Amino acid sequence: MYSVEVNGKRQGKRLLVTVTVSNANGGHWMPTGEPMRRVMLKVKARDGKNRPLPLLKGEKLPDWSGAGDSGRPGAVFARVLADDKGNLNVPSWQATRIAFDTRIRPKSTVSRTYEFALADPDDEPTVEAELVYRRAPQKLATAKGWKNGDMTIAAAAW
């Protein structure tokens, strides 16, 4: 139902990466239902010695993604609710507006581009992209003592 594809190209001391995410056969938005749900795209680029490559350009996971995820290359697909005080990821009964909606429509595809620094232009870097389903914002799950249990729903490598 969901798929992720990774393509990369070396240009001198830069690695240009395009990650494509598809909601191919779904009859609903990704993710659907309760606004607490989200799908995160996590992107990891490493050099030939398995060291992380520095991100030069591209979207990063927001601060509210949770410890270990925030600030990493990636994207969040979600309908994020807010209250009158500007708090994001509030429960629906406290929400007064939709802060933003980055979900993927049925039978649609979106792409994200990233640029990483290469120390050696002759290196053989690798890139992994993973789509992870999360039931609730990590901060709320932690506060409530919920087991969030991220689930990988698609992955690809280049």
C-alpha positions as CSV (number, residue, x, y, z in Angstrom):
1,M,0.0,0.0,0.0
2,Y,2.8,2.5,0.9
3,S,6.2,2.5,-0.7
4,V,9.4,4.5,-0.4
5,E,12.1,4.8,-3.1
6,V,15.6,6.3,-2.8
7,N,17.8,7.6,-5.6
8,G,21.2,9.2,-5.2
9,K,23.8,10.9,-7.3
10,R,27.3,12.0,-6.4
11,Q,28.4,15.5,-7.5
12,G,32.0,16.2,-6.4
13,K,31.9,16.4,-2.6
14,R,28.1,16.3,-2.5
15,L,25.6,13.5,-2.4
16,L,22.2,14.5,-3.9
17,V,19.3,12.3,-2.7
18,T,15.7,12.1,-3.7
19,V,13.3,10.1,-1.6
20,T,9.9,9.3,-3.1
21,V,7.0,8.2,-0.9
22,S,3.8,6.8,-2.4
23,N,0.3,6.2,-1.1
24,A,-0.3,3.9,-4.1
25,N,-3.4,1.8,-3.5
26,G,-4.8,3.3,-0.3
27,G,-8.3,4.6,-0.4
28,H,-7.5,7.1,2.3
29,W,-5.0,9.7,3.3
30,M,-1.7,8.6,4.9
31,P,-2.0,8.5,7.8
32,T,-5.7,8.4,8.3
33,G,-8.1,8.7,11.1
34,E,-7.1,10.1,14.5
35,P,-4.9,13.2,14.2
36,M,-2.5,11.9,16.8
37,R,-1.3,9.4,14.2
38,R,1.7,10.2,12.1
39,V,4.1,8.7,9.6
40,M,7.7,9.7,9.7
41,L,10.2,9.5,7.0
42,K,13.7,8.8,8.4
43,V,16.7,9.2,6.1
44,K,20.2,8.0,7.0
45,A,23.2,8.7,4.8
46,R,26.6,7.1,5.6
47,D,30.0,7.0,4.0
48,G,31.9,3.9,3.0
49,K,33.1,3.5,6.6
50,N,29.6,3.6,8.0
51,R,30.0,7.2,9.4
52,P,27.0,9.5,9.2
53,L,27.2,12.1,6.4
54,P,26.5,15.8,7.4
55,L,23.2,17.2,6.0
56,L,23.8,20.3,3.9
57,K,20.2,20.9,2.7
58,G,16.9,19.2,3.2
59,E,14.0,18.9,5.6
60,K,14.7,17.7,9.2
61,L,12.4,16.0,11.6
62,P,10.8,18.6,14.0
63,D,11.7,19.0,17.7
64,W,8.5,17.3,18.7
65,S,9.4,14.1,16.8
66,G,11.0,12.7,20.0
67,A,14.4,12.0,21.4
68,G,16.7,10.4,18.9
69,D,14.6,11.6,15.9
70,S,14.4,15.4,16.2
71,G,16.8,17.2,13.9
72,R,17.6,14.2,11.8
73,P,17.0,14.2,8.0
74,G,13.4,13.3,7.3
75,A,9.8,14.5,7.1
76,V,6.5,14.0,9.0
77,F,3.3,13.2,7.3
78,A,0.4,14.2,9.7
79,R,-2.5,16.5,10.4
80,V,-1.2,18.5,13.4
81,L,-3.6,20.1,15.7
82,A,-3.0,23.2,17.8
83,D,-4.7,25.2,20.6
84,D,-5.1,28.9,21.1
85,K,-1.8,29.1,23.0
86,G,0.2,27.8,20.0
87,N,0.8,24.4,21.4
88,L,1.2,21.7,18.7
89,N,0.0,18.1,18.8
90,V,-2.8,18.7,21.2
91,P,-5.6,16.2,21.6
92,S,-8.7,16.8,19.4
93,W,-10.8,17.9,22.3
94,Q,-8.3,20.7,23.1
95,A,-7.7,21.8,19.5
96,T,-8.9,25.0,18.1
97,R,-7.3,24.8,14.7
98,I,-5.3,22.6,12.3
99,A,-1.7,23.9,12.4
100,F,-0.8,22.1,9.2
101,D,-1.6,19.0,7.2
102,T,1.2,17.2,5.4
103,R,-0.6,13.8,4.9
104,I,-0.4,12.2,1.5
105,R,-3.6,12.0,-0.5
106,P,-4.8,8.6,-1.8
107,K,-3.0,7.5,-5.0
108,S,-0.5,10.2,-4.7
109,T,3.3,10.5,-4.5
110,V,5.5,13.1,-2.8
111,S,9.3,13.6,-3.0
112,R,11.8,15.1,-0.6
113,T,15.3,16.1,-1.6
114,Y,18.4,16.1,0.6
115,E,22.0,17.1,0.1
116,F,24.8,15.5,2.1
117,A,28.5,16.4,2.3
118,L,31.1,13.8,1.1
119,A,34.6,14.0,2.4
120,D,35.8,11.9,-0.4
121,P,34.1,12.2,-3.9
122,D,35.3,8.6,-4.7
123,D,33.6,7.2,-1.6
124,E,30.7,4.7,-1.9
125,P,28.0,6.2,0.3
126,T,24.8,4.5,1.2
127,V,21.4,5.9,2.0
128,E,18.5,4.3,3.8
129,A,14.9,5.6,4.0
130,E,12.4,4.2,6.4
131,L,8.7,5.1,6.8
132,V,7.7,4.7,10.4
133,Y,4.1,4.7,11.7
134,R,3.7,6.2,15.2
135,R,0.3,6.1,17.0
136,A,0.8,9.4,19.0
137,P,3.3,12.3,19.4
138,Q,6.2,11.0,21.5
139,K,5.9,13.7,24.1
140,L,2.3,12.9,24.8
141,A,2.9,9.1,24.8
142,T,5.7,9.5,27.3
143,A,3.6,11.8,29.5
144,K,0.7,9.4,29.5
145,G,2.9,6.3,29.9
146,W,1.7,4.9,26.6
147,K,3.8,2.3,24.7
148,N,4.1,4.0,21.3
149,G,5.8,1.2,19.5
150,D,7.0,2.6,16.2
151,M,6.2,0.3,13.2
152,T,8.2,0.3,10.0
153,I,5.7,0.2,7.1
154,A,8.2,0.6,4.2
155,A,11.9,0.9,3.7
156,A,14.4,1.3,0.8
157,A,18.1,1.7,0.4
158,W,20.5,3.2,-2.3
